[in-house]
Amino acid sequence: MQKNMLRDILEELVKVGDDVLRPIYDFLRKLNADKTGEFLKQFKLFLRGEMVEKIEQVICCLEPVSTFIVPATTKFLAIEKFVCDISSKAKVKINYIDNNFKEWFLSDDGKIEDPIGGDILRYFSLRKSSVDDFIMKELGGKAKAETTLSKMFSLMENKKNGELGILLDNGSANIFYIKDKNAVLRVVCVYWDSVGWMIKARSVGSPNECNGGDRVFSRHSD
């Protein structure tokens, strides 16, 4: 979680008080106003140093897992890569593609992405169910959350038959935020169903929640 966001929450917690903080605050204020101010100053430092982890577990929905180096890609044509094929000859077994993905990424000439150099993806586990808007905010905003089709497909290739790899294969979703062929940011979810990959897309801002245990991918940033 962003440090400044957590700091704001902590400061509001101290300022407003809850069932634990308010009695302490009131008691010290009665003793000496100066002592109260000093106490609050020190208590904020204590909270930031000792209680951050506990507060993050309540507030944050993302648990960092690791990073992954994505190799460089050539020009990427989505209509050539995302083809339903679960035969033994398939380079990547894809069992299902929903209509949203077909319309937004594969219609007409489909999404075309320029070559990119090697890059790093971050990935997280969802601690609890959450909507995409909150997830992206925790990632640092839409720009930092955004990845590409070529990066997502590279991970699918790395695990083309459902072998152990970065993508989950237990029925939970692998979630990516990717711009479609019209440069509109979409939510793309990839699942393994024991036969092949299933690909679904939905609008950003959808009321549908991602489930606890799903895996979220984003661009790497310092």
Summary of the structure (lengths in Angstrom):
residues: 222
radius of gyration: 22.3
end to end distance: 13.0
largest distance: 78.8
contacts: 640
relative contact order: 0.16
helix: 39%
strand: 27%
